[in-house]
Amino acid sequence: MRHMLPLALSLTYAENALRLAIANPSQSPVSLWSPSYSFGHDSVSFQVRPLKGKPCSIKKIARRWTVNIPGSLAIQPGDTYLQTFHLNDGTWDTSLCGDVDPRTEIEISAVLEIAQDDNAVTYGIVTGRYESNRLRFKSMKEIVN
Protein backbone atom coordinates (compact mmCIF):
# COMPACT_ATOMS: atom_id res chain seq x y z
CA MET A 1 0.00 0.00 0.00
CA ARG A 2 1.38 3.39 -1.02
CA HIS A 3 1.65 6.06 1.69
CA MET A 4 -0.28 9.22 0.73
CA LEU A 5 0.37 12.68 2.03
CA PRO A 6 -2.60 14.02 4.00
CA LEU A 7 -2.96 17.04 1.67
CA ALA A 8 -2.49 17.86 -2.01
CA LEU A 9 -2.18 21.51 -3.12
CA SER A 10 -2.99 22.83 -6.58
CA LEU A 11 -2.46 26.47 -7.61
CA THR A 12 -4.23 28.12 -10.55
CA TYR A 13 -4.68 31.69 -11.79
CA ALA A 14 -7.87 33.21 -13.15
CA GLU A 15 -9.61 36.59 -13.12
CA ASN A 16 -6.57 38.37 -11.58
CA ALA A 17 -6.49 36.03 -8.59
CA LEU A 18 -4.45 33.07 -7.41
CA ARG A 19 -6.64 30.12 -6.47
CA LEU A 20 -5.42 27.43 -4.11
CA ALA A 21 -7.19 24.08 -3.92
CA ILE A 22 -6.31 22.03 -0.83
CA ALA A 23 -7.46 18.45 -1.41
CA ASN A 24 -7.77 15.64 1.09
CA PRO A 25 -6.87 12.42 -0.76
CA SER A 26 -6.91 10.38 2.46
CA GLN A 27 -9.65 8.14 3.83
CA SER A 28 -10.13 10.32 6.95
CA PRO A 29 -11.22 13.91 7.56
CA VAL A 30 -8.39 16.40 8.09
CA SER A 31 -8.53 19.68 9.99
CA LEU A 32 -6.70 22.92 9.21
CA TRP A 33 -6.56 26.22 11.06
CA SER A 34 -9.17 28.55 9.57
CA PRO A 35 -7.63 31.58 7.79
CA SER A 36 -10.36 33.72 9.41
CA TYR A 37 -8.65 33.50 12.81
CA SER A 38 -5.18 34.24 14.10
CA PHE A 39 -4.00 30.62 14.20
CA GLY A 40 -4.45 30.23 10.43
CA HIS A 41 -4.06 33.82 9.28
CA ASP A 42 -0.51 33.37 8.01
CA SER A 43 -0.49 29.64 7.25
CA VAL A 44 -0.44 30.26 3.47
CA SER A 45 2.41 32.15 1.82
CA PHE A 46 3.80 32.26 -1.69
CA GLN A 47 7.29 31.31 -2.83
CA VAL A 48 8.52 33.40 -5.78
CA ARG A 49 11.37 32.09 -7.92
CA PRO A 50 12.66 34.61 -10.46
CA LEU A 51 14.31 33.01 -13.48
CA LYS A 52 17.17 35.44 -12.73
CA GLY A 53 17.85 36.27 -9.09
CA LYS A 54 17.15 34.93 -5.62
CA PRO A 55 13.88 33.34 -4.47
CA CYS A 56 11.69 35.34 -2.10
CA SER A 57 8.42 35.01 -0.17
CA ILE A 58 5.12 36.88 -0.12
CA LYS A 59 3.45 36.61 3.27
CA LYS A 60 0.35 37.91 5.00
CA ILE A 61 0.82 41.21 6.83
CA ALA A 62 0.54 40.74 10.59
CA ARG A 63 -2.57 42.23 12.12
CA ARG A 64 -4.07 42.83 15.55
CA TRP A 65 -6.72 40.39 16.67
CA THR A 66 -9.53 41.36 19.04
CA VAL A 67 -10.70 37.75 19.28
CA ASN A 68 -8.10 35.00 19.33
CA ILE A 69 -9.70 31.58 19.10
CA PRO A 70 -8.32 28.39 17.59
CA GLY A 71 -10.87 28.18 14.75
CA SER A 72 -10.48 25.26 12.39
CA LEU A 73 -12.07 23.84 9.28
CA ALA A 74 -12.47 20.22 8.21
CA ILE A 75 -11.88 18.75 4.77
CA GLN A 76 -13.70 15.47 4.32
CA PRO A 77 -12.12 12.50 2.47
CA GLY A 78 -12.01 13.24 -1.25
CA ASP A 79 -13.11 16.86 -0.77
CA THR A 80 -11.27 20.09 -1.61
CA TYR A 81 -11.12 23.43 0.19
CA LEU A 82 -10.72 26.43 -2.13
CA GLN A 83 -9.11 29.77 -1.29
CA THR A 84 -8.78 32.83 -3.53
CA PHE A 85 -5.94 35.31 -3.10
CA HIS A 86 -5.53 38.82 -4.50
CA LEU A 87 -1.91 39.72 -3.74
CA ASN A 88 -2.66 43.40 -4.40
CA ASP A 89 -5.46 43.74 -1.81
CA GLY A 90 -3.27 45.36 0.86
CA THR A 91 -3.06 42.30 3.13
CA TRP A 92 0.13 40.86 1.64
CA ASP A 93 3.74 41.88 2.28
CA THR A 94 5.57 41.82 -1.04
CA SER A 95 8.58 43.78 0.23
CA LEU A 96 10.75 40.64 0.48
CA CYS A 97 10.47 40.43 -3.31
CA GLY A 98 11.42 44.07 -3.86
CA ASP A 99 14.73 43.12 -5.48
CA VAL A 100 13.09 41.05 -8.22
CA ASP A 101 13.69 42.71 -11.58
CA PRO A 102 10.24 43.70 -12.92
CA ARG A 103 11.25 42.46 -16.39
CA THR A 104 12.17 38.98 -15.14
CA GLU A 105 9.91 35.98 -15.55
CA ILE A 106 8.92 34.33 -12.30
CA GLU A 107 7.51 31.09 -11.02
CA ILE A 108 5.23 31.15 -7.99
CA SER A 109 3.95 28.39 -5.74
CA ALA A 110 1.71 28.38 -2.69
CA VAL A 111 3.06 27.07 0.60
CA LEU A 112 0.81 25.84 3.41
CA GLU A 113 2.78 25.56 6.62
CA ILE A 114 1.34 24.65 10.01
CA ALA A 115 3.67 24.17 12.96
CA GLN A 116 3.30 21.17 15.20
CA ASP A 117 2.63 22.73 18.58
CA ASP A 118 0.44 22.04 21.62
CA ASN A 119 -2.59 23.75 20.05
CA ALA A 120 -2.32 21.76 16.81
CA VAL A 121 -2.06 18.52 18.78
CA THR A 122 -4.99 19.45 21.07
CA TYR A 123 -7.29 20.32 18.15
CA GLY A 124 -6.12 17.56 15.78
CA ILE A 125 -4.78 19.95 13.15
CA VAL A 126 -2.72 18.59 10.24
CA THR A 127 0.82 19.94 10.53
CA GLY A 128 3.75 20.19 8.18
CA ARG A 129 4.83 22.06 5.07
CA TYR A 130 3.04 21.49 1.78
CA GLU A 131 3.87 23.17 -1.51
CA SER A 132 1.74 23.49 -4.65
CA ASN A 133 2.70 23.29 -8.27
CA ARG A 134 4.47 26.31 -9.79
CA LEU A 135 2.86 28.82 -12.13
CA ARG A 136 4.93 30.95 -14.51
CA PHE A 137 4.34 34.66 -15.11
CA LYS A 138 6.07 37.21 -17.34
CA SER A 139 6.79 39.40 -14.30
CA MET A 140 5.79 40.16 -10.70
CA LYS A 141 3.54 42.92 -12.04
CA GLU A 142 1.14 40.33 -13.42
CA ILE A 143 0.23 39.12 -9.93
CA VAL A 144 0.71 42.13 -7.63
CA ASN A 145 -0.67 45.04 -9.69
Salt bridges, closest charged atoms under 4 A:
GLU15 OE1 - ARG19 NH2 3.63
ASP101 OD2 - ARG103 NH2 2.96
GLU105 OE1 - ARG136 NH1 3.70
GLU107 OE1 - ARG134 NH1 3.30
GLU107 OE2 - ARG136 NH2 3.08
GLU131 OE2 - ARG49 NH2 2.53
GLU131 OE1 - ARG129 NH1 3.22
